[in-house]
Amino acid sequence: MADERDRQDEQRDTVRGEPLGSAPVPLSVLDLATVGSGVTAPQALKTSVSLARLAERRGFHRFWVAEHHSMPGVASSSPAVILAHLAAHTERIRLGSGGVMLPNHAPLVIAEQFGTLEALAPGRVDLGLGRAPGTDGATAAALRRTDRLREGADEFPQQLAELIRFLDDDFPDGHRYARIHAVPGPVQGSVPGGVQSADRPSVWLLGSSGFSARLAGTLGLPFSFAHHFSAANTLPALDLYRETFRPSAVLDRPYASIGVSALAAEDGKEAHRQVLTGALSMIRLRTGRPGLVPTPEEAEAYPFSELERDFVDSWLANVVYGIPDEVREGLDGLVKRTGADELMITATAHGREARLCSYELIADAYGLPDKDA
């Protein structure tokens, strides 16, 4: 029994972070490996490595990558592959998916992929799961080899339960999968000469509505809400998560992070120029014209229609940007309004230098230590 309590304590420790400096909550990074105009995919992925190393050096708690498909401006179609590469270039920071879109994959495959990641980076792997396709309907149909996309989303709770059983290797006797083991995984600690580890990927649920919020609460799992593109639903979803939360072996109380688009620059006008590129990218995506992330010059020269300008104003109202003190004030206000336990910051900008600079400035604004200084 004591061993089980120790295992549960370790699981809880992998979820919660400790704020550093004067940050009110732990700060983390969400990366999409964005590909800007004039940038190649190899360059974008190298930037992701640089961002992960910066985040580790400055004390950010975790670094997540997101699954997206058929989007020229995003190179993160395969989070597990990118995370394996990041594991080889970091030592301490938690790495994870923000998220893997579970209906796109067989649960056993995800358990094997993230079991492998856990073996490569023991004790620092997060498995964030979503039920959206991370793309358009046609691409989702190609991924899932079916046009019945709604059916896949409706099966999410069942798929999640199956995945967790594969991760824990605890299908009951008589179950059709009882003799199947996800490896690397717990079964290797029960064979002669095997060594059982208390670590397994920390499972999170991600969402932009109430569905995953309620499910995460019912299961006692940590929850991450996509405030950066669904701000109107943030408070209702977090309230629902907390209201429905039931203590579990993973958590004894709710733990919620929120994704927030934020960018700091030395000059406020430059910050606006950079975030405008993200707004234009979103306009193109939502009108069926996804492409590379435009440069600030391209965004400034774009002939926005009146309707598009209204969209830009609405979009940027939920982006925290400006000089470092303004960004800190905006992030602090967001924590106060939402009660978030952690902020997952994604930088909306075209180029490598603007994104790296932004995270450095945010770290400086909160007095996060530079571990290489």
C-alpha positions as CSV (number, residue, x, y, z in Angstrom):
1,M,0.0,0.0,0.0
2,A,2.9,2.4,0.8
3,D,4.3,1.7,-2.7
4,E,1.0,2.6,-4.3
5,R,0.8,5.9,-2.3
6,D,4.4,6.7,-3.3
7,R,3.5,6.0,-7.0
8,Q,0.4,8.3,-6.7
9,D,2.5,11.1,-5.1
10,E,5.0,10.8,-8.0
11,Q,2.2,11.0,-10.5
12,R,0.9,14.2,-8.9
13,D,4.3,15.7,-8.8
14,T,4.6,15.3,-12.6
15,V,1.5,17.4,-13.1
16,R,2.0,20.4,-10.9
17,G,4.7,22.9,-11.5
18,E,6.2,25.5,-9.1
19,P,6.2,29.2,-10.2
20,L,9.6,30.8,-10.4
21,G,10.7,34.3,-10.0
22,S,7.6,36.6,-9.5
23,A,5.4,34.6,-11.8
24,P,2.0,33.9,-10.1
25,V,1.8,30.4,-11.7
26,P,4.2,28.1,-13.6
27,L,4.8,29.3,-17.2
28,S,5.1,26.9,-20.1
29,V,5.5,26.9,-23.9
30,L,3.2,25.7,-26.6
31,D,4.9,25.4,-30.0
32,L,3.5,24.7,-33.5
33,A,6.8,24.7,-35.3
34,T,5.4,27.4,-37.5
35,V,6.8,27.9,-41.0
36,G,7.0,31.5,-42.1
37,S,7.2,32.9,-45.6
38,G,10.8,32.5,-46.7
39,V,11.4,29.8,-44.1
40,T,11.9,26.0,-44.7
41,A,10.5,23.2,-42.5
42,P,14.0,22.2,-41.4
43,Q,14.6,25.7,-40.2
44,A,11.3,25.8,-38.4
45,L,12.1,22.6,-36.6
46,K,15.5,23.8,-35.7
47,T,13.8,26.9,-34.2
48,S,11.7,24.5,-32.1
49,V,14.8,23.0,-30.7
50,S,16.2,26.5,-29.9
51,L,12.9,27.4,-28.2
52,A,12.9,24.2,-26.1
53,R,16.5,24.8,-25.0
54,L,15.7,28.5,-24.2
55,A,12.6,27.4,-22.2
56,E,14.6,24.9,-20.2
57,R,17.4,27.4,-19.5
58,R,14.9,30.1,-18.3
59,G,12.9,27.8,-16.1
60,F,9.7,27.3,-18.0
61,H,7.9,24.3,-16.7
62,R,7.0,22.3,-19.8
63,F,7.3,22.5,-23.6
64,W,4.4,21.1,-25.7
65,V,4.0,20.7,-29.4
66,A,0.6,20.5,-31.2
67,E,-0.7,18.1,-33.9
68,H,-1.9,19.8,-37.0
69,H,-2.3,18.4,-40.6
70,S,-2.3,19.8,-44.1
71,M,-1.3,23.3,-43.0
72,P,1.7,24.7,-44.9
73,G,2.4,27.1,-42.0
74,V,2.7,24.4,-39.4
75,A,5.4,21.7,-39.3
76,S,4.1,19.8,-36.2
77,S,2.1,17.1,-37.9
78,S,3.9,14.4,-35.9
79,P,4.3,15.4,-32.2
80,A,5.9,12.1,-31.1
81,V,8.7,12.4,-33.7
82,I,9.4,16.1,-32.7
83,L,9.3,15.3,-29.0
84,A,11.9,12.5,-29.4
85,H,14.2,15.0,-31.1
86,L,13.6,17.5,-28.4
87,A,14.3,14.9,-25.7
88,A,17.8,14.5,-27.2
89,H,18.4,18.2,-27.0
90,T,17.1,18.9,-23.5
91,E,17.7,17.5,-20.0
92,R,15.2,18.7,-17.5
93,I,12.1,20.4,-19.0
94,R,8.9,18.4,-19.3
95,L,8.0,17.6,-22.9
96,G,4.6,16.8,-24.2
97,S,1.8,17.0,-26.8
98,G,-0.6,19.9,-26.8
99,G,-2.0,17.7,-28.1
100,V,-2.3,14.4,-29.9
101,M,-5.7,14.1,-31.5
102,L,-6.8,10.8,-30.2
103,P,-9.5,10.0,-32.8
104,N,-6.8,10.2,-35.5
105,H,-4.8,7.3,-34.1
106,A,-5.2,3.8,-32.6
107,P,-4.8,4.0,-28.8
108,L,-2.2,1.2,-28.8
109,V,-0.1,3.2,-31.3
110,I,-0.1,6.3,-29.0
111,A,0.7,4.2,-26.0
112,E,3.7,2.7,-27.8
113,Q,4.9,6.1,-29.0
114,F,4.6,7.8,-25.7
115,G,6.0,4.7,-23.8
116,T,9.0,5.1,-26.1
117,L,9.3,8.8,-25.3
118,E,9.0,8.0,-21.6
119,A,11.9,5.5,-22.0
120,L,13.9,8.2,-23.8
121,A,13.1,11.0,-21.3
122,P,12.1,9.2,-18.0
123,G,9.8,11.2,-15.7
124,R,9.3,14.2,-18.0
125,V,6.7,13.2,-20.6
126,D,3.2,14.6,-20.9
127,L,0.5,13.1,-23.1
128,G,-2.0,15.8,-23.9
129,L,-5.1,14.5,-25.8
130,G,-7.7,16.2,-27.8
131,R,-10.7,14.9,-29.8
132,A,-10.7,17.4,-32.7
133,P,-9.1,16.4,-35.9
134,G,-6.5,19.2,-35.9
135,T,-7.4,19.9,-39.6
136,D,-10.2,20.2,-42.1
137,G,-12.8,17.5,-42.7
138,A,-11.3,16.1,-45.9
139,T,-7.9,15.7,-44.3
140,A,-9.4,14.1,-41.2
141,A,-11.2,11.6,-43.4
142,A,-7.9,10.7,-45.0
143,L,-6.3,10.3,-41.6
144,R,-9.0,8.2,-40.2
145,R,-9.9,6.4,-43.5
146,T,-13.6,7.1,-42.9
147,D,-16.1,9.9,-43.5
148,R,-17.9,9.2,-40.3
149,L,-15.9,11.8,-38.4
150,R,-18.6,12.5,-35.8
151,E,-18.5,8.9,-34.8
152,G,-14.8,9.1,-33.9
153,A,-15.4,12.1,-31.7
154,D,-18.3,10.5,-29.9
155,E,-16.1,7.5,-29.2
156,F,-13.4,9.6,-27.5
157,P,-14.2,8.5,-23.9
158,Q,-14.0,4.9,-24.9
159,Q,-10.7,5.5,-26.8
160,L,-9.3,7.4,-23.8
161,A,-10.1,4.5,-21.4
162,E,-8.5,2.0,-23.7
163,L,-5.4,4.2,-24.1
164,I,-5.0,4.6,-20.3
165,R,-5.3,0.8,-19.9
166,F,-2.6,0.3,-22.5
167,L,-0.4,2.8,-20.6
168,D,-1.0,1.1,-17.3
169,D,-1.0,-2.4,-18.8
170,D,-4.1,-3.3,-16.7
171,F,-6.8,-4.8,-19.0
172,P,-8.9,-7.2,-16.9
173,D,-8.7,-10.9,-17.4
174,G,-10.9,-12.0,-20.2
175,H,-10.7,-8.7,-22.1
176,R,-9.8,-9.1,-25.8
177,Y,-6.7,-7.0,-25.2
178,A,-5.6,-8.6,-21.9
179,R,-2.7,-10.3,-23.6
180,I,-1.5,-7.2,-25.6
181,H,1.2,-5.0,-24.1
182,A,2.3,-1.6,-25.1
183,V,6.1,-1.6,-25.1
184,P,8.1,0.1,-23.8
185,G,5.8,-0.2,-20.8
186,P,5.0,-1.7,-17.4
187,V,5.0,-5.3,-18.7
188,Q,8.8,-5.1,-19.0
189,G,9.1,-4.7,-15.2
190,S,7.3,-8.0,-14.6
191,V,9.5,-10.2,-16.7
192,P,12.7,-11.8,-15.3
193,G,15.4,-9.2,-15.1
194,G,12.9,-6.4,-15.8
195,V,12.9,-3.1,-13.8
196,Q,9.5,-1.6,-12.9
197,S,9.4,2.2,-13.2
198,A,6.8,4.3,-11.3
199,D,6.8,6.8,-14.2
200,R,4.5,6.8,-17.2
201,P,3.4,9.7,-19.4
202,S,1.2,12.1,-17.5
203,V,-2.2,12.2,-19.3
204,W,-3.9,15.5,-19.8
205,L,-7.2,16.3,-21.6
206,L,-7.3,19.3,-23.9
207,G,-10.3,21.2,-25.1
208,S,-12.0,24.3,-26.4
209,S,-15.5,23.6,-25.1
210,G,-17.2,21.9,-22.2
211,F,-17.0,18.3,-23.4
212,S,-13.3,17.6,-22.4
213,A,-13.7,19.9,-19.4
214,R,-16.4,17.7,-18.0
215,L,-14.6,14.5,-18.9
216,A,-11.3,15.6,-17.3
217,G,-13.2,16.6,-14.2
218,T,-15.0,13.3,-13.9
219,L,-11.8,11.3,-14.4
220,G,-9.7,13.5,-12.1
221,L,-7.2,14.4,-14.8
222,P,-5.4,17.7,-15.4
223,F,-7.1,19.9,-18.0
224,S,-5.7,22.4,-20.5
225,F,-8.1,24.9,-22.2
226,A,-7.4,26.5,-25.6
227,H,-8.1,30.1,-24.5
228,H,-5.9,31.4,-27.4
229,F,-8.6,30.5,-29.9
230,S,-11.8,30.0,-27.8
231,A,-11.6,32.8,-25.3
232,A,-15.4,33.1,-24.9
233,N,-15.6,29.6,-23.6
234,T,-12.7,29.8,-21.1
235,L,-14.5,30.6,-17.9
236,P,-17.5,28.3,-18.5
237,A,-15.2,25.4,-19.3
238,L,-13.0,26.0,-16.3
239,D,-16.0,26.3,-14.0
240,L,-17.4,23.0,-15.4
241,Y,-14.1,21.3,-14.9
242,R,-13.9,22.4,-11.3
243,E,-17.5,21.6,-10.6
244,T,-17.3,18.1,-11.9
245,F,-13.8,17.3,-10.6
246,R,-13.4,14.0,-8.6
247,P,-10.2,13.2,-6.9
248,S,-8.1,10.5,-8.5
249,A,-4.8,8.7,-8.2
250,V,-3.4,11.5,-10.4
251,L,-4.9,14.5,-8.7
252,D,-6.4,15.3,-5.4
253,R,-7.7,18.7,-6.6
254,P,-8.3,20.3,-10.0
255,Y,-5.3,21.5,-12.0
256,A,-6.0,23.6,-15.1
257,S,-3.7,25.3,-17.6
258,I,-4.8,27.7,-20.3
259,G,-3.2,28.3,-23.7
260,V,-2.6,32.0,-24.3
261,S,-1.2,33.7,-27.3
262,A,1.4,36.2,-26.1
263,L,4.3,38.2,-27.6
264,A,6.7,40.6,-26.0
265,A,9.0,43.0,-27.9
266,E,11.2,45.9,-26.9
267,D,8.9,48.2,-28.9
268,G,5.1,48.1,-28.8
269,K,4.7,48.9,-32.5
270,E,7.0,46.0,-33.3
271,A,4.9,43.7,-31.1
272,H,1.8,44.7,-33.0
273,R,3.5,44.1,-36.4
274,Q,4.4,40.6,-35.3
275,V,1.0,39.5,-33.9
276,L,-0.7,40.9,-37.0
277,T,1.0,38.0,-39.0
278,G,-0.9,35.5,-36.8
279,A,-4.2,37.3,-37.3
280,L,-3.8,37.2,-41.1
281,S,-2.8,33.5,-40.9
282,M,-6.0,32.8,-39.1
283,I,-8.1,34.7,-41.6
284,R,-6.6,32.6,-44.4
285,L,-7.1,29.4,-42.5
286,R,-10.7,30.1,-41.7
287,T,-11.5,31.0,-45.3
288,G,-9.9,27.9,-46.7
289,R,-6.6,29.4,-47.8
290,P,-4.0,28.1,-45.4
291,G,-0.5,29.1,-46.2
292,L,2.9,30.0,-44.8
293,V,2.9,32.5,-41.9
294,P,3.3,35.9,-43.6
295,T,6.0,38.4,-42.8
296,P,5.1,41.5,-40.9
297,E,5.6,43.5,-44.1
298,E,3.2,41.2,-45.9
299,A,0.6,41.5,-43.2
300,E,0.9,45.3,-43.1
301,A,0.5,45.5,-46.9
302,Y,-2.5,43.2,-47.0
303,P,-5.7,44.9,-48.2
304,F,-8.0,43.9,-45.3
305,S,-11.7,44.2,-46.0
306,E,-13.9,45.8,-43.4
307,L,-15.1,42.3,-42.3
308,E,-11.5,41.1,-42.0
309,R,-10.5,44.1,-40.0
310,D,-13.3,43.4,-37.6
311,F,-11.9,39.9,-37.3
312,V,-8.4,41.2,-36.7
313,D,-9.6,43.4,-33.9
314,S,-11.6,40.6,-32.3
315,W,-8.6,38.2,-32.6
316,L,-6.0,40.6,-31.2
317,A,-8.3,41.4,-28.3
318,N,-7.4,37.9,-26.9
319,V,-3.7,38.2,-27.7
320,V,-1.4,39.5,-25.0
321,Y,1.2,41.7,-26.6
322,G,3.4,44.8,-26.2
323,I,6.5,45.7,-24.2
324,P,7.5,43.2,-21.5
325,D,5.7,45.0,-18.6
326,E,2.5,45.2,-20.6
327,V,2.7,41.5,-21.4
328,R,3.3,40.6,-17.8
329,E,0.4,42.8,-16.7
330,G,-1.9,41.0,-19.3
331,L,-0.8,37.5,-18.2
332,D,-1.2,38.4,-14.5
333,G,-4.7,39.7,-15.2
334,L,-5.6,36.5,-17.1
335,V,-4.5,34.4,-14.1
336,K,-6.7,36.5,-11.8
337,R,-9.7,36.3,-14.1
338,T,-9.5,32.6,-14.8
339,G,-7.8,31.1,-11.7
340,A,-5.6,29.1,-14.0
341,D,-2.9,27.0,-12.3
342,E,-0.5,27.3,-15.2
343,L,-0.1,29.4,-18.4
344,M,0.8,27.7,-21.7
345,I,2.2,30.5,-23.8
346,T,2.4,30.4,-27.6
347,A,4.2,33.1,-29.5
348,T,2.3,34.6,-32.5
349,A,5.0,35.8,-34.8
350,H,6.6,35.1,-38.2
351,G,10.3,34.6,-37.5
352,R,12.7,32.8,-35.3
353,E,14.3,35.9,-33.7
354,A,11.0,37.5,-32.7
355,R,9.8,34.3,-31.0
356,L,13.0,33.6,-29.2
357,C,13.2,37.3,-28.1
358,S,9.6,37.2,-26.8
359,Y,10.2,34.3,-24.5
360,E,13.4,35.8,-23.2
361,L,11.6,39.1,-22.5
362,I,8.7,37.4,-20.7
363,A,11.2,35.5,-18.6
364,D,13.0,38.7,-17.8
365,A,9.7,40.4,-16.9
366,Y,9.0,37.7,-14.3
367,G,12.6,37.5,-13.0
368,L,13.0,33.9,-14.1
369,P,16.6,32.8,-13.5
370,D,18.9,32.3,-16.5
371,K,20.5,28.9,-15.6
372,D,23.4,29.6,-18.0
373,A,24.3,33.0,-16.6
